Every structure is written in C-alpha cells, then in structure tokens.
C-alpha cells in the first residue's frame, strides 16, 4: 500500500496542508517543522506525485547540478563543463538529446541540498550531478542516501563529481587505500554495495595531493609549516588536512600538539585566508611556510603576509590547492595542486546522460598533480 500525504502528516504531527507547503516550498514554514516533515518523508519513503514506478516512465529534460557556490571558480569550472555536455551547444545537439541544466546553489547548507533534491525528484529530472565535498554528519548522510535512492528508483541518473561514494568506503571513513600505502596514485575506494544507492562517483585524490604538496615544502627544508584548513566536518577539508599531516608525520616534523597548534580552520574564501594567516603568525612568529586549503585562501594569506611586511617566497613560502585559473597569474605564481575540474565536470555530464560508460566499480579517482611555481622556495637562513 503506497504512503499518502496524510501518513506523512501523522508521522510528523502536523496537518496535511503543512506537509504540502513544505514540499511545495511556496509558503513560509518554521525550520523545526520543516525538519520534522522532511524526516517523516524520509522515514516513510514518501514519493511526491505518486509511486516511483510511475515516475520512471517519464523523466523531464532537466538536469540538476548542485554546487556550494557558483561564484567560486572551483564550482564554476565544473558546472560550466557539465553544461557543455548536456546543453544545445554540446557534442550531441540533436533535438531529442538536448537537456537544460538547472544550477542549484546550496550555499553549503545541508538542508538546502536536501530540499533541492526533493524538488528535482518532483520535477522528474533526467539526471542530477552533486559536486564538491559533503558534510560528514550521519543524519544528513542518511537523508541524502534516501533521496538519491528515490531519485534513482524514479529513473533519474545520479552522478557524484568531486565527492566520495556514499557508504563506508574505509574503516576511518576516508578513501580506502590512501592511508595504507605510499603509492603516488590512490587505489580506487572500495564500495559497500549493500549500504544503499550506488551513483557513479568521480573523486579527487585530495589526500595524495595534499601529502605531495607538504612533502615538497619539507624537501626544501621547511619545518615550521602552518595550515589553513577549510570548514570542519567536510570530506574535502578532512582528506586534504590528513594528507598534510601524513607528510609531516612521515618526515618526523613536529608532534601532534604542534601540528594542531599550526592548523587554523576557516572558509574557502579570501577573507578566511587573510585572517587565518595573521592567526598563524600570532601562534608562530617564526613560521616559514603556509599551506592553504585552496588557491583563493592562499591569495588571502599572501595579502595578509605582505601587509605584515613579509616577502613571498623570500621570507615565507605559500602554497594552495586546486590550480584555479588565476593561480599561475598570481605574483609570484602560486605553487599548488592541480585538480582536473573541467575534465571531471565534462565526464560527469556525459555520465549523467548515459553517453559514457560508468567506470569499473562505479568509482573513479582522478589524479591530483603537484604544480611547483615561484611562491615556494627554501626557507631563508639566518646567521
């Protein structure tokens, strides 16, 4: 027997009209009430507009692309590449193959991400691509898995671009293999196929790239290295930070207390880099290098260091991550790790529309290449 709107209302302890308002998103509803309704929808596996079998018969021409911030070049490059494969200007521009990309800007909000997925389910989207890391919260991950399962059951293709596969892929929660070997290329994460949905996942070797970046600085002679991390509780933040710390541990550079002291968490924006660099200098005035969570944070750090009268790299080295388009044009050019954002986005677009076969195991880890430029150099020696 199919679940009805009234069943959801009873489970959430609200009226059917309130459930309808939450699902339609056309009327203000208190946050706590919205959360109860969405939780009831997940628990009962309620599918709007009828059972999933009916949805599978007819999907729309919409492709939802979920990004944290479309103004961030990291997401902008991927979104543009995805759209290039699915729109009228793509390689497959016959009328029957044209799709319309809808960019869903979540602002990094887990609740907004879930809401967009519910709306895309109602619109019978042909495909959904989720970009970037995710929040490491068990409740959110469970709700996310439920929505992706419902989308796939309704005939929607789901692709994760720059995200780890859903489900426990390693004992420590990170990409299997990167902590067990010193190989330059991480092994493909092992999936737990019984855990839940199995969308195709294109992941980045964030751990390996961060480890190689810090190892580069260590090889130059740096030992007092500060790290500007991204937001806590996000997969990308954790994997890059763990790669950095693995390189330090492998070289015997500082103990856990020093490593923690020289780590500052913030956002992925310029202001976080600026403020974080000043905080690192307050904690360690003799700092010789700064590693940033991404290139935008690195540029903010550079500005702060210059405002303090420090030269880059003569007095202090700076490194970023992602190799965003502006990194090579910075002054000096930024040492960073190149993530194949455009390649990943284009491939995700083809996978989303079934124009490319899924990789073995439905997971592929794309390489992260070290790009050594002028912003890093051996630490200055003093008499």
C-alpha positions as CSV (number, residue, x, y, z in Angstrom):
1,X,0.0,0.0,0.0
2,X,1.5,3.4,-1.0
3,X,2.3,6.0,1.5
4,X,0.0,9.1,1.4
5,X,0.3,12.7,2.3
6,X,-1.9,12.0,5.3
7,X,0.6,9.3,6.5
8,X,3.4,11.8,6.4
9,X,1.3,14.4,8.3
10,X,0.5,11.9,11.0
11,X,4.2,10.9,11.4
12,X,5.3,14.5,11.6
13,X,2.5,15.6,13.9
14,X,1.3,18.3,11.5
15,X,-1.6,18.9,9.1
16,X,-1.6,17.7,5.6
17,X,-1.6,21.3,4.4
18,X,1.7,21.9,6.3
19,X,3.2,18.9,4.6
20,X,2.1,20.2,1.2
21,X,3.6,23.6,2.0
22,X,6.9,22.1,2.9
23,X,7.1,20.0,-0.2
24,X,5.9,22.8,-2.5
25,X,8.2,25.4,-0.9
26,X,5.7,28.1,-1.6
27,X,4.8,29.2,1.9
28,X,7.0,30.0,5.0
29,X,7.3,27.2,7.5
30,X,9.2,27.1,10.7
31,X,12.6,25.4,10.5
32,X,11.8,22.8,13.2
33,X,8.5,22.0,11.5
34,X,10.2,21.7,8.1
35,X,12.8,19.3,9.6
36,X,10.1,17.1,11.1
37,X,8.2,16.9,7.8
38,X,11.3,16.1,5.8
39,X,12.3,13.5,8.3
40,X,8.9,11.8,8.1
41,X,9.1,11.9,4.3
42,X,12.5,10.1,4.5
43,X,11.3,7.5,7.1
44,X,8.2,6.6,5.2
45,X,10.0,6.9,1.8
46,X,7.1,9.0,0.6
47,X,7.4,9.9,-3.1
48,X,5.7,13.0,-4.3
49,X,3.4,12.7,-7.3
50,X,2.8,9.0,-6.9
51,X,4.9,5.9,-6.7
52,X,8.4,5.7,-8.1
53,X,7.3,3.2,-10.7
54,X,5.1,5.9,-12.3
55,X,7.9,8.5,-12.3
56,X,10.2,6.1,-14.1
57,X,8.0,6.1,-17.1
58,X,8.6,9.8,-18.0
59,X,11.6,12.0,-16.9
60,X,11.8,15.6,-17.9
61,X,14.6,17.4,-19.8
62,X,16.0,18.9,-16.6
63,X,19.4,18.1,-15.2
64,X,20.1,19.4,-11.7
65,X,23.6,20.5,-10.9
66,X,24.1,21.1,-7.2
67,X,27.0,23.4,-6.2
68,X,28.0,25.1,-2.9
69,X,28.8,28.4,-4.5
70,X,28.6,29.2,-8.2
71,X,30.7,32.3,-7.7
72,X,33.6,30.1,-6.5
73,X,35.8,29.1,-9.6
74,X,36.1,25.6,-8.2
75,X,32.4,25.0,-8.7
76,X,32.0,27.4,-11.7
77,X,34.5,25.4,-13.8
78,X,32.8,22.1,-13.1
79,X,29.3,23.5,-13.7
80,X,30.4,25.0,-17.0
81,X,32.0,21.7,-18.1
82,X,28.9,19.7,-17.1
83,X,26.6,22.1,-19.0
84,X,28.8,21.9,-22.1
85,X,28.0,18.2,-22.4
86,X,24.2,18.4,-21.9
87,X,23.0,21.6,-23.5
88,X,22.2,22.6,-27.1
89,X,25.9,23.5,-27.7
90,X,27.1,20.1,-26.6
91,X,28.5,17.5,-28.8
92,X,25.1,15.8,-29.0
93,X,22.9,18.6,-30.1
94,X,20.1,16.7,-31.8
95,X,16.7,18.0,-30.5
96,X,15.9,14.7,-28.8
97,X,19.2,14.8,-26.8
98,X,19.1,18.4,-25.6
99,X,18.7,19.0,-21.9
100,X,18.5,22.0,-19.7
101,X,20.9,22.4,-16.8
102,X,19.5,23.9,-13.6
103,X,22.2,25.2,-11.3
104,X,21.2,24.7,-7.7
105,X,23.3,26.9,-5.4
106,X,23.2,25.4,-1.9
107,X,25.4,27.9,-0.1
108,X,26.9,24.9,1.7
109,X,23.7,24.3,3.5
110,X,22.9,20.5,4.1
111,X,19.2,21.3,4.5
112,X,19.1,23.3,1.2
113,X,20.9,20.4,-0.6
114,X,18.2,18.0,0.6
115,X,15.4,20.4,-0.4
116,X,16.8,20.8,-4.0
117,X,17.0,17.0,-4.3
118,X,13.3,16.8,-3.3
119,X,12.3,19.4,-5.8
120,X,14.3,17.7,-8.6
121,X,12.5,14.5,-7.7
122,X,9.2,16.2,-8.1
123,X,10.3,17.6,-11.5
124,X,11.3,14.1,-12.6
125,X,14.8,15.3,-13.5
126,X,16.6,13.3,-16.1
127,X,19.8,13.5,-14.1
128,X,21.3,15.0,-11.0
129,X,25.0,15.9,-10.5
130,X,26.2,16.7,-7.0
131,X,29.6,18.5,-6.9
132,X,32.2,19.0,-4.2
133,X,32.5,17.5,-0.8
134,X,29.7,16.8,1.6
135,X,29.0,17.4,5.3
136,X,30.2,14.5,7.5
137,X,27.0,14.2,9.6
138,X,25.4,10.8,9.9
139,X,21.8,12.2,10.0
140,X,22.4,14.2,6.8
141,X,24.2,11.4,5.0
142,X,21.3,9.1,5.8
143,X,18.8,11.6,4.5
144,X,20.9,12.2,1.4
145,X,21.1,8.5,0.7
146,X,17.3,8.2,0.9
147,X,16.8,11.0,-1.5
148,X,19.3,9.6,-4.0
149,X,17.7,6.2,-3.7
150,X,14.3,7.7,-4.6
151,X,15.7,9.6,-7.5
152,X,17.4,6.5,-9.0
153,X,14.2,4.5,-8.4
154,X,12.3,7.1,-10.4
155,X,14.6,6.8,-13.4
156,X,17.0,9.8,-12.6
157,X,20.7,9.2,-13.2
158,X,22.8,10.4,-10.3
159,X,26.5,11.3,-10.5
160,X,28.8,12.5,-7.7
161,X,31.5,14.8,-9.1
162,X,34.3,15.6,-6.6
163,X,32.6,13.6,-3.9
164,X,33.4,10.3,-2.2
165,X,30.9,7.4,-2.8
166,X,28.1,7.2,-0.3
167,X,28.6,4.5,2.4
168,X,31.5,3.3,4.4
169,X,34.4,3.0,2.0
170,X,37.1,2.6,4.6
171,X,37.5,1.9,8.3
172,X,38.4,5.5,9.0
173,X,35.7,7.0,6.7
174,X,38.2,8.3,4.1
175,X,39.1,6.9,0.7
176,X,40.3,3.4,1.0
177,X,44.0,2.9,0.3
178,X,45.4,6.4,0.7
179,X,46.5,5.9,4.3
180,X,47.7,2.4,3.8
181,X,50.3,2.9,1.1
182,X,52.8,5.5,-0.1
183,X,51.9,4.9,-3.8
184,X,51.5,8.2,-5.7
185,X,48.1,7.2,-7.0
186,X,45.5,6.2,-4.5
187,X,43.6,2.9,-5.1
188,X,40.0,3.1,-6.1
189,X,37.8,3.3,-3.0
190,X,36.0,0.0,-2.1
191,X,32.3,0.3,-2.1
192,X,29.9,-1.3,0.3
193,X,27.3,-2.3,-2.3
194,X,24.7,-3.3,0.4
195,X,24.8,0.1,2.1
196,X,22.5,2.0,-0.2
197,X,22.4,3.8,-3.5
198,X,25.2,3.4,-5.9
199,X,25.5,6.5,-8.0
200,X,28.6,6.9,-10.1
201,X,31.3,8.8,-8.2
202,X,34.2,10.8,-9.7
203,X,36.5,11.6,-6.8
204,X,39.7,13.7,-6.4
205,X,42.9,12.4,-4.8
206,X,42.8,15.2,-2.2
207,X,44.7,13.1,0.4
208,X,47.5,12.2,-2.0
209,X,47.7,15.7,-3.5
210,X,48.0,17.4,-0.1
211,X,50.6,14.9,1.0
212,X,52.8,15.6,-2.0
213,X,52.4,19.3,-1.6
214,X,53.6,19.3,2.0
215,X,56.3,16.8,1.2
216,X,57.6,19.4,-1.4
217,X,57.9,22.0,1.3
218,X,59.6,19.6,3.6
219,X,62.1,18.7,0.9
220,X,63.0,22.3,0.6
221,X,63.9,22.4,4.3
222,X,60.7,23.9,5.9
223,X,59.7,22.6,9.3
224,X,57.5,25.4,10.7
225,X,54.6,25.0,8.3
226,X,51.2,26.4,9.1
227,X,48.0,25.0,7.6
228,X,44.8,27.0,6.7
229,X,42.1,24.3,6.6
230,X,38.6,24.6,5.2
231,X,35.4,24.2,7.1
232,X,35.4,21.4,9.7
233,X,33.2,18.4,9.1
234,X,33.5,18.4,5.3
235,X,35.1,15.5,3.5
236,X,37.3,17.6,1.3
237,X,38.7,19.5,4.3
238,X,39.4,16.3,6.2
239,X,41.1,14.5,3.3
240,X,43.4,17.4,2.5
241,X,44.3,18.0,6.1
242,X,45.0,14.4,6.7
243,X,47.3,14.3,3.7
244,X,49.2,17.3,5.0
245,X,49.6,15.7,8.4
246,X,50.6,12.4,6.9
247,X,53.5,14.1,5.2
248,X,54.6,15.8,8.4
249,X,54.4,12.6,10.4
250,X,56.4,10.7,7.7
251,X,59.2,13.3,8.0
252,X,59.1,13.4,11.7
253,X,58.3,17.1,11.6
254,X,56.6,18.2,14.8
255,X,54.4,16.3,17.1
256,X,50.6,16.2,17.2
257,X,50.4,19.2,19.5
258,X,52.5,21.4,17.2
259,X,50.5,20.2,14.2
260,X,47.2,21.1,15.9
261,X,48.6,24.5,17.0
262,X,49.6,25.4,13.5
263,X,46.2,24.5,12.0
264,X,43.5,27.1,11.6
265,X,40.1,26.3,10.2
266,X,38.0,28.8,8.2
267,X,36.0,29.1,5.0
268,X,37.2,28.6,1.4
269,X,37.2,32.3,0.7
270,X,39.9,35.1,0.6
271,X,39.0,36.7,3.9
272,X,39.5,33.3,5.7
273,X,43.0,33.1,4.2
274,X,43.8,36.7,5.3
275,X,42.6,36.3,8.9
276,X,44.0,32.8,9.1
277,X,47.4,33.8,8.1
278,X,47.5,36.5,10.7
279,X,46.4,34.0,13.3
280,X,49.2,31.6,12.3
281,X,51.8,34.3,12.6
282,X,50.4,35.1,16.1
283,X,50.8,31.5,17.1
284,X,54.2,31.0,15.4
285,X,56.1,34.2,14.6
286,X,59.0,32.2,13.0
287,X,56.7,30.5,10.5
288,X,58.5,29.7,7.2
289,X,55.6,28.3,5.1
290,X,51.8,28.4,4.8
291,X,49.7,25.7,3.1
292,X,46.2,26.8,2.2
293,X,43.0,24.8,1.8
294,X,42.6,26.2,-1.8
295,X,44.0,28.8,-4.1
296,X,41.5,31.5,-3.0
297,X,42.5,31.1,0.6
298,X,46.2,31.2,-0.4
299,X,45.7,34.6,-2.1
300,X,44.1,35.9,1.0
301,X,47.1,34.6,3.0
302,X,49.5,36.3,0.6
303,X,47.8,39.6,1.1
304,X,48.0,39.3,4.9
305,X,51.7,38.4,4.8
306,X,52.5,41.3,2.5
307,X,50.6,43.6,4.9
308,X,52.9,42.4,7.6
309,X,55.9,43.3,5.6
310,X,56.9,39.7,4.6
311,X,58.1,38.8,1.1
312,X,56.9,35.7,-0.8
313,X,58.9,33.4,-1.0
314,X,62.0,35.1,0.3
315,X,60.6,35.4,3.9
316,X,57.8,32.9,3.8
317,X,56.5,30.4,1.2
318,X,52.8,30.0,0.3
319,X,51.1,27.1,-1.4
320,X,47.5,26.5,-2.5
321,X,45.3,23.7,-3.9
322,X,43.1,23.2,-7.0
323,X,45.2,25.2,-9.6
324,X,42.3,27.6,-10.3
325,X,42.7,29.7,-13.5
326,X,44.2,32.7,-11.6
327,X,46.9,30.7,-9.7
328,X,49.5,30.8,-12.4
329,X,49.0,34.6,-12.9
330,X,49.4,35.4,-9.2
331,X,52.6,37.3,-8.3
332,X,54.6,35.2,-7.6
333,X,52.9,32.3,-9.4
334,X,51.3,30.0,-6.9
335,X,52.7,26.5,-6.1
336,X,49.5,24.4,-5.9
337,X,47.9,21.0,-6.7
338,X,46.1,20.7,-10.0
339,X,42.7,19.1,-9.7
340,X,41.1,18.2,-13.1
341,X,38.0,20.2,-12.6
342,X,37.0,20.7,-16.2
343,X,37.7,17.1,-17.1
344,X,35.7,15.9,-14.1
345,X,32.8,18.1,-15.0
346,X,32.7,17.1,-18.6
347,X,32.9,13.5,-17.7
348,X,30.1,13.9,-15.1
349,X,27.9,15.5,-17.8
350,X,28.4,12.6,-20.2
351,X,27.8,10.0,-17.4
352,X,24.7,11.8,-16.3
353,X,23.1,11.4,-19.7
354,X,24.4,7.9,-20.4
355,X,26.9,9.0,-23.0
356,X,29.8,7.4,-21.3
357,X,30.1,4.0,-19.6
358,X,30.4,4.0,-15.8
359,X,33.9,3.2,-14.6
360,X,34.7,-0.2,-13.0
361,X,33.1,-0.4,-9.6
362,X,31.2,2.8,-10.5
363,X,34.0,4.8,-8.9
364,X,37.0,6.6,-10.4
365,X,39.7,8.6,-8.6
366,X,41.1,11.4,-10.7
367,X,44.7,12.5,-10.2
368,X,46.0,15.5,-8.2
369,X,49.2,16.8,-9.7
370,X,51.8,18.9,-7.9
371,X,52.5,22.2,-9.7
372,X,55.7,23.8,-8.4
373,X,55.9,27.5,-9.1
374,X,57.6,30.6,-7.7
375,X,55.7,31.1,-4.4
376,X,57.7,28.4,-2.7
377,X,61.5,28.3,-2.0
378,X,63.9,27.0,0.7
379,X,63.5,28.9,4.0
380,X,65.7,31.8,4.5
381,X,68.7,31.0,6.7
382,X,69.8,33.4,9.3
383,X,73.3,33.8,10.8
